[in-house]
Amino acid sequence: MERDPYTYVTMSIAPGAPAYLAVSFHTPDLRVGASVLDSGRPYLSIRSREADITVSTSGAGPVTLADVDIAQQIFNAAARYLADCEHLHNEQQPVDSDQANASSSGDEAAA
């Protein structure tokens, strides 16, 4: 079943507990960017028409070793996501009919 693209945002607030926010992007309508503010604070932004997520340094302060570790985790996860998307996209591509015919005629000639 194919669905239309969407962004799903939920928030849960309970007394005595921290608020919980979940954002799921299921849309090609994403804009991703990264930059450094004039204050010297780096940030990563992921946006759709429905939601905007910004990741920056701890407490919006100077870059810490923990911030570098989180940035490395984001980088590794994004690289893995890219590799998975490329792999699955290539698997989903139909075989070119000319290549399929050349392969099958080559198999017959070898037999």
C-alpha positions as CSV (number, residue, x, y, z in Angstrom):
1,M,0.0,0.0,0.0
2,E,1.5,3.3,-1.0
3,R,0.8,6.4,1.1
4,D,0.9,10.1,0.3
5,P,3.9,11.9,1.8
6,Y,3.4,13.3,5.3
7,T,5.2,14.6,8.4
8,Y,3.9,13.2,11.7
9,V,4.4,15.2,14.9
10,T,3.2,14.1,18.3
11,M,3.8,15.6,21.8
12,S,3.1,14.1,25.1
13,I,3.0,16.2,28.3
14,A,2.4,14.5,31.7
15,P,2.6,16.1,35.2
16,G,6.0,15.6,36.8
17,A,7.6,14.2,33.6
18,P,9.5,15.9,30.8
19,A,7.6,16.7,27.7
20,Y,8.2,14.2,24.9
21,L,8.2,15.2,21.2
22,A,8.4,12.9,18.2
23,V,8.7,13.9,14.6
24,S,8.6,11.5,11.7
25,F,9.3,12.8,8.2
26,H,7.8,10.6,5.4
27,T,8.1,13.1,2.6
28,P,10.5,14.1,-0.2
29,D,9.6,17.7,0.8
30,L,12.6,18.1,3.2
31,R,15.2,20.8,3.3
32,V,18.4,20.0,5.3
33,G,21.0,22.5,6.1
34,A,23.9,23.3,8.4
35,S,25.7,26.5,9.2
36,V,27.3,28.5,12.0
37,L,25.5,31.5,13.5
38,D,27.3,34.8,13.9
39,S,27.7,33.9,17.6
40,G,29.9,31.0,16.5
41,R,27.3,28.3,17.3
42,P,26.9,25.5,14.7
43,Y,23.5,24.1,13.9
44,L,21.8,21.4,11.8
45,S,18.3,22.0,10.5
46,I,15.8,19.6,9.0
47,R,12.6,21.1,7.8
48,S,9.4,20.3,6.0
49,R,6.3,22.4,5.6
50,E,4.9,20.9,8.8
51,A,7.9,20.8,11.1
52,D,11.3,22.3,11.7
53,I,14.0,20.6,13.8
54,T,17.2,22.3,14.7
55,V,20.1,20.6,16.5
56,S,22.8,22.8,18.1
57,T,25.3,22.7,20.9
58,S,24.6,21.9,24.5
59,G,22.7,24.7,26.2
60,A,23.3,26.8,23.1
61,G,26.8,27.4,24.4
62,P,30.3,26.7,23.3
63,V,31.1,23.4,21.5
64,T,31.8,20.6,24.0
65,L,33.3,17.1,23.4
66,A,29.8,15.8,23.9
67,D,28.6,18.0,21.1
68,V,31.4,16.6,18.8
69,D,30.3,13.1,19.7
70,I,26.7,13.8,18.9
71,A,27.7,15.4,15.6
72,Q,29.7,12.3,14.8
73,Q,26.7,10.1,15.6
74,I,24.5,12.2,13.3
75,F,27.1,12.0,10.5
76,N,27.4,8.2,10.9
77,A,23.6,7.7,11.0
78,A,23.2,9.9,7.9
79,A,25.9,8.0,6.0
80,R,24.2,4.7,6.9
81,Y,20.8,6.2,5.8
82,L,22.3,7.3,2.5
83,A,23.9,3.8,1.9
84,D,20.6,2.1,2.7
85,C,18.6,4.4,0.4
86,E,21.1,4.0,-2.5
87,H,21.1,0.2,-2.0
88,L,17.4,-0.2,-1.9
89,H,16.8,2.3,-4.8
90,N,19.2,0.3,-7.0
91,E,17.4,-2.9,-6.1
92,Q,14.1,-1.4,-7.0
93,Q,15.1,-0.3,-10.5
94,P,13.7,-2.4,-13.3
95,V,16.3,-4.3,-15.3
96,D,16.8,-2.5,-18.7
97,S,15.1,-4.7,-21.3
98,D,18.1,-4.4,-23.7
99,Q,20.5,-5.7,-20.9
100,A,18.1,-8.5,-20.0
101,N,17.9,-9.6,-23.7
102,A,21.7,-9.4,-24.0
103,S,22.2,-11.5,-20.8
104,S,19.7,-14.2,-21.9
105,S,21.1,-14.4,-25.4
106,G,24.6,-14.7,-24.0
107,D,23.5,-17.5,-21.7
108,E,22.0,-19.4,-24.7
109,A,25.2,-19.0,-26.7
110,A,27.3,-20.4,-23.9
111,A,25.0,-23.4,-23.5
